[in-house]
Amino acid sequence: MLNQGDLEQDIRTLADDEAVRALTALAEEHGLLPAARQLSEGGDELRAEVAAVELERYVGADQPEFSDGELARRLLEYAAALREDLADTVGEAVAYACSPMERLDPVTLPVAALAVTLLQTEVVLKRDPRGRWSLTIHKRALRDSSLGRVLTALLSQITSGK
Protein backbone atom coordinates (compact mmCIF):
# COMPACT_ATOMS: atom_id res chain seq x y z
CA MET A 1 0.00 0.00 0.00
CA LEU A 2 1.33 3.43 -0.99
CA ASN A 3 1.31 6.35 1.41
CA GLN A 4 -0.85 9.33 0.44
CA GLY A 5 2.08 11.39 -0.88
CA ASP A 6 3.36 8.57 -3.08
CA LEU A 7 -0.13 7.91 -4.42
CA GLU A 8 -0.64 11.59 -5.27
CA GLN A 9 2.71 11.61 -7.09
CA ASP A 10 1.77 8.47 -9.03
CA ILE A 11 -1.52 10.07 -10.03
CA ARG A 12 0.16 13.30 -11.16
CA THR A 13 2.57 11.38 -13.40
CA LEU A 14 -0.17 9.44 -15.21
CA ALA A 15 -0.46 10.15 -18.92
CA ASP A 16 -3.91 11.36 -19.98
CA ASP A 17 -5.00 7.96 -21.33
CA GLU A 18 -3.72 6.20 -18.19
CA ALA A 19 -5.61 8.64 -15.94
CA VAL A 20 -8.83 8.04 -17.87
CA ARG A 21 -8.27 4.27 -17.70
CA ALA A 22 -7.69 4.48 -13.92
CA LEU A 23 -10.82 6.58 -13.42
CA THR A 24 -12.86 4.10 -15.48
CA ALA A 25 -11.45 1.21 -13.41
CA LEU A 26 -12.38 3.05 -10.21
CA ALA A 27 -15.94 3.63 -11.45
CA GLU A 28 -16.20 0.00 -12.53
CA GLU A 29 -14.96 -1.22 -9.13
CA HIS A 30 -17.75 0.77 -7.45
CA GLY A 31 -20.43 -0.46 -9.87
CA LEU A 32 -20.98 3.00 -11.33
CA LEU A 33 -20.48 2.31 -15.04
CA PRO A 34 -24.20 1.80 -15.81
CA ALA A 35 -25.03 5.16 -14.21
CA ALA A 36 -22.17 6.87 -16.08
CA ARG A 37 -23.31 5.28 -19.35
CA GLN A 38 -26.85 6.54 -18.80
CA LEU A 39 -25.59 10.03 -17.96
CA SER A 40 -23.35 10.16 -21.03
CA GLU A 41 -26.34 9.49 -23.30
CA GLY A 42 -27.71 12.95 -22.42
CA GLY A 43 -24.36 14.70 -22.70
CA ASP A 44 -25.22 17.18 -25.47
CA GLU A 45 -28.43 18.20 -23.74
CA LEU A 46 -26.60 18.58 -20.43
CA ARG A 47 -23.89 20.71 -22.06
CA ALA A 48 -26.56 23.00 -23.55
CA GLU A 49 -28.33 23.38 -20.20
CA VAL A 50 -25.08 24.09 -18.36
CA ALA A 51 -24.11 26.63 -21.02
CA ALA A 52 -27.35 28.51 -20.31
CA VAL A 53 -26.45 28.95 -16.62
CA GLU A 54 -24.30 31.79 -15.33
CA LEU A 55 -21.05 29.99 -14.41
CA GLU A 56 -18.58 32.87 -14.62
CA ARG A 57 -18.16 32.96 -10.86
CA TYR A 58 -17.04 29.31 -10.91
CA VAL A 59 -14.95 29.22 -14.08
CA GLY A 60 -12.72 32.14 -15.04
CA ALA A 61 -13.32 33.61 -18.49
CA ASP A 62 -9.68 33.03 -19.45
CA GLN A 63 -9.56 29.50 -18.06
CA PRO A 64 -8.57 26.90 -20.65
CA GLU A 65 -10.63 23.77 -21.12
CA PHE A 66 -9.18 20.91 -19.09
CA SER A 67 -8.28 17.71 -20.88
CA ASP A 68 -9.97 14.43 -20.04
CA GLY A 69 -6.71 13.32 -18.44
CA GLU A 70 -6.43 16.39 -16.20
CA LEU A 71 -10.04 16.02 -15.03
CA ALA A 72 -9.41 12.31 -14.36
CA ARG A 73 -6.20 13.05 -12.40
CA ARG A 74 -7.94 15.67 -10.27
CA LEU A 75 -10.82 13.31 -9.55
CA LEU A 76 -8.46 10.46 -8.64
CA GLU A 77 -6.57 12.76 -6.24
CA TYR A 78 -9.84 13.86 -4.67
CA ALA A 79 -11.09 10.28 -4.29
CA ALA A 80 -7.79 9.18 -2.74
CA ALA A 81 -8.03 11.96 -0.16
CA LEU A 82 -11.59 11.07 0.92
CA ARG A 83 -11.08 7.78 2.74
CA GLU A 84 -8.29 5.28 3.29
CA ASP A 85 -10.23 2.39 1.76
CA LEU A 86 -11.00 4.49 -1.30
CA ALA A 87 -7.32 5.48 -1.51
CA ASP A 88 -6.44 1.77 -1.65
CA THR A 89 -8.88 1.29 -4.54
CA VAL A 90 -7.48 4.35 -6.33
CA GLY A 91 -3.97 2.92 -5.90
CA GLU A 92 -5.10 -0.36 -7.45
CA ALA A 93 -6.77 1.50 -10.34
CA VAL A 94 -3.59 3.51 -10.97
CA ALA A 95 -1.49 0.34 -10.94
CA TYR A 96 -3.95 -1.28 -13.36
CA ALA A 97 -3.84 1.73 -15.68
CA CYS A 98 -0.03 1.69 -15.74
CA SER A 99 0.24 -2.05 -16.39
CA PRO A 100 1.10 -3.32 -19.89
CA MET A 101 -1.86 -3.12 -22.25
CA GLU A 102 -2.39 -6.84 -22.78
CA ARG A 103 -6.09 -6.52 -22.19
CA LEU A 104 -9.13 -5.02 -23.81
CA ASP A 105 -10.64 -2.02 -22.08
CA PRO A 106 -14.27 -2.47 -23.11
CA VAL A 107 -15.62 0.80 -21.70
CA THR A 108 -15.23 4.17 -23.32
CA LEU A 109 -17.27 6.83 -21.58
CA PRO A 110 -16.90 10.60 -21.41
CA VAL A 111 -14.76 11.56 -18.43
CA ALA A 112 -17.27 14.24 -17.42
CA ALA A 113 -19.94 11.51 -17.08
CA LEU A 114 -17.58 9.40 -14.97
CA ALA A 115 -16.75 12.44 -12.83
CA VAL A 116 -20.36 13.37 -12.14
CA THR A 117 -21.18 9.73 -11.40
CA LEU A 118 -18.31 9.37 -8.93
CA LEU A 119 -19.24 12.68 -7.34
CA GLN A 120 -22.89 11.74 -7.00
CA THR A 121 -22.92 12.82 -3.36
CA GLU A 122 -21.42 16.16 -4.40
CA VAL A 123 -23.23 16.76 -7.68
CA VAL A 124 -26.99 16.39 -8.12
CA LEU A 125 -28.07 16.03 -11.72
CA LYS A 126 -31.79 15.86 -12.46
CA ARG A 127 -33.91 15.73 -15.56
CA ASP A 128 -37.47 17.02 -15.30
CA PRO A 129 -40.45 15.50 -17.15
CA ARG A 130 -40.00 18.04 -19.97
CA GLY A 131 -36.45 16.78 -20.55
CA ARG A 132 -34.64 19.81 -19.09
CA TRP A 133 -31.54 19.20 -16.98
CA SER A 134 -30.63 20.87 -13.69
CA LEU A 135 -27.23 20.69 -12.06
CA THR A 136 -26.65 21.42 -8.36
CA ILE A 137 -23.17 21.27 -6.89
CA HIS A 138 -22.73 20.77 -3.14
CA LYS A 139 -19.20 21.67 -2.13
CA ARG A 140 -17.85 20.22 1.09
CA ALA A 141 -15.14 22.07 2.92
CA LEU A 142 -11.80 20.26 2.64
CA ARG A 143 -8.43 21.24 4.01
CA ASP A 144 -6.92 20.96 0.59
CA SER A 145 -8.98 22.25 -2.27
CA SER A 146 -9.05 18.93 -4.13
CA LEU A 147 -12.81 19.04 -4.67
CA GLY A 148 -12.54 22.64 -5.85
CA ARG A 149 -9.93 21.59 -8.41
CA VAL A 150 -12.18 18.73 -9.56
CA LEU A 151 -15.23 20.97 -9.91
CA THR A 152 -13.24 23.65 -11.76
CA ALA A 153 -11.97 21.06 -14.24
CA LEU A 154 -15.43 19.49 -14.58
CA LEU A 155 -17.19 22.80 -15.22
CA SER A 156 -14.47 23.84 -17.64
CA GLN A 157 -14.89 20.63 -19.59
CA ILE A 158 -18.69 20.75 -19.65
CA THR A 159 -18.61 24.38 -20.84
CA SER A 160 -15.64 23.84 -23.21
CA GLY A 161 -13.56 26.32 -21.21
CA LYS A 162 -16.13 29.13 -21.39
C-alpha positions as CSV (number, residue, x, y, z in Angstrom):
1,M,0.0,0.0,0.0
2,L,1.3,3.4,-1.0
3,N,1.3,6.3,1.4
4,Q,-0.8,9.3,0.4
5,G,2.1,11.4,-0.9
6,D,3.4,8.6,-3.1
7,L,-0.1,7.9,-4.4
8,E,-0.6,11.6,-5.3
9,Q,2.7,11.6,-7.1
10,D,1.8,8.5,-9.0
11,I,-1.5,10.1,-10.0
12,R,0.2,13.3,-11.2
13,T,2.6,11.4,-13.4
14,L,-0.2,9.4,-15.2
15,A,-0.5,10.1,-18.9
16,D,-3.9,11.4,-20.0
17,D,-5.0,8.0,-21.3
18,E,-3.7,6.2,-18.2
19,A,-5.6,8.6,-15.9
20,V,-8.8,8.0,-17.9
21,R,-8.3,4.3,-17.7
22,A,-7.7,4.5,-13.9
23,L,-10.8,6.6,-13.4
24,T,-12.9,4.1,-15.5
25,A,-11.5,1.2,-13.4
26,L,-12.4,3.0,-10.2
27,A,-15.9,3.6,-11.4
28,E,-16.2,0.0,-12.5
29,E,-15.0,-1.2,-9.1
30,H,-17.7,0.8,-7.4
31,G,-20.4,-0.5,-9.9
32,L,-21.0,3.0,-11.3
33,L,-20.5,2.3,-15.0
34,P,-24.2,1.8,-15.8
35,A,-25.0,5.2,-14.2
36,A,-22.2,6.9,-16.1
37,R,-23.3,5.3,-19.4
38,Q,-26.9,6.5,-18.8
39,L,-25.6,10.0,-18.0
40,S,-23.3,10.2,-21.0
41,E,-26.3,9.5,-23.3
42,G,-27.7,13.0,-22.4
43,G,-24.4,14.7,-22.7
44,D,-25.2,17.2,-25.5
45,E,-28.4,18.2,-23.7
46,L,-26.6,18.6,-20.4
47,R,-23.9,20.7,-22.1
48,A,-26.6,23.0,-23.6
49,E,-28.3,23.4,-20.2
50,V,-25.1,24.1,-18.4
51,A,-24.1,26.6,-21.0
52,A,-27.4,28.5,-20.3
53,V,-26.5,28.9,-16.6
54,E,-24.3,31.8,-15.3
55,L,-21.1,30.0,-14.4
56,E,-18.6,32.9,-14.6
57,R,-18.2,33.0,-10.9
58,Y,-17.0,29.3,-10.9
59,V,-14.9,29.2,-14.1
60,G,-12.7,32.1,-15.0
61,A,-13.3,33.6,-18.5
62,D,-9.7,33.0,-19.5
63,Q,-9.6,29.5,-18.1
64,P,-8.6,26.9,-20.7
65,E,-10.6,23.8,-21.1
66,F,-9.2,20.9,-19.1
67,S,-8.3,17.7,-20.9
68,D,-10.0,14.4,-20.0
69,G,-6.7,13.3,-18.4
70,E,-6.4,16.4,-16.2
71,L,-10.0,16.0,-15.0
72,A,-9.4,12.3,-14.4
73,R,-6.2,13.0,-12.4
74,R,-7.9,15.7,-10.3
75,L,-10.8,13.3,-9.5
76,L,-8.5,10.5,-8.6
77,E,-6.6,12.8,-6.2
78,Y,-9.8,13.9,-4.7
79,A,-11.1,10.3,-4.3
80,A,-7.8,9.2,-2.7
81,A,-8.0,12.0,-0.2
82,L,-11.6,11.1,0.9
83,R,-11.1,7.8,2.7
84,E,-8.3,5.3,3.3
85,D,-10.2,2.4,1.8
86,L,-11.0,4.5,-1.3
87,A,-7.3,5.5,-1.5
88,D,-6.4,1.8,-1.7
89,T,-8.9,1.3,-4.5
90,V,-7.5,4.3,-6.3
91,G,-4.0,2.9,-5.9
92,E,-5.1,-0.4,-7.5
93,A,-6.8,1.5,-10.3
94,V,-3.6,3.5,-11.0
95,A,-1.5,0.3,-10.9
96,Y,-4.0,-1.3,-13.4
97,A,-3.8,1.7,-15.7
98,C,0.0,1.7,-15.7
99,S,0.2,-2.1,-16.4
100,P,1.1,-3.3,-19.9
101,M,-1.9,-3.1,-22.2
102,E,-2.4,-6.8,-22.8
103,R,-6.1,-6.5,-22.2
104,L,-9.1,-5.0,-23.8
105,D,-10.6,-2.0,-22.1
106,P,-14.3,-2.5,-23.1
107,V,-15.6,0.8,-21.7
108,T,-15.2,4.2,-23.3
109,L,-17.3,6.8,-21.6
110,P,-16.9,10.6,-21.4
111,V,-14.8,11.6,-18.4
112,A,-17.3,14.2,-17.4
113,A,-19.9,11.5,-17.1
114,L,-17.6,9.4,-15.0
115,A,-16.7,12.4,-12.8
116,V,-20.4,13.4,-12.1
117,T,-21.2,9.7,-11.4
118,L,-18.3,9.4,-8.9
119,L,-19.2,12.7,-7.3
120,Q,-22.9,11.7,-7.0
121,T,-22.9,12.8,-3.4
122,E,-21.4,16.2,-4.4
123,V,-23.2,16.8,-7.7
124,V,-27.0,16.4,-8.1
125,L,-28.1,16.0,-11.7
126,K,-31.8,15.9,-12.5
127,R,-33.9,15.7,-15.6
128,D,-37.5,17.0,-15.3
129,P,-40.5,15.5,-17.2
130,R,-40.0,18.0,-20.0
131,G,-36.4,16.8,-20.5
132,R,-34.6,19.8,-19.1
133,W,-31.5,19.2,-17.0
134,S,-30.6,20.9,-13.7
135,L,-27.2,20.7,-12.1
136,T,-26.6,21.4,-8.4
137,I,-23.2,21.3,-6.9
138,H,-22.7,20.8,-3.1
139,K,-19.2,21.7,-2.1
140,R,-17.9,20.2,1.1
141,A,-15.1,22.1,2.9
142,L,-11.8,20.3,2.6
143,R,-8.4,21.2,4.0
144,D,-6.9,21.0,0.6
145,S,-9.0,22.2,-2.3
146,S,-9.0,18.9,-4.1
147,L,-12.8,19.0,-4.7
148,G,-12.5,22.6,-5.8
149,R,-9.9,21.6,-8.4
150,V,-12.2,18.7,-9.6
151,L,-15.2,21.0,-9.9
152,T,-13.2,23.7,-11.8
153,A,-12.0,21.1,-14.2
154,L,-15.4,19.5,-14.6
155,L,-17.2,22.8,-15.2
156,S,-14.5,23.8,-17.6
157,Q,-14.9,20.6,-19.6
158,I,-18.7,20.8,-19.6
159,T,-18.6,24.4,-20.8
160,S,-15.6,23.8,-23.2
161,G,-13.6,26.3,-21.2
162,K,-16.1,29.1,-21.4
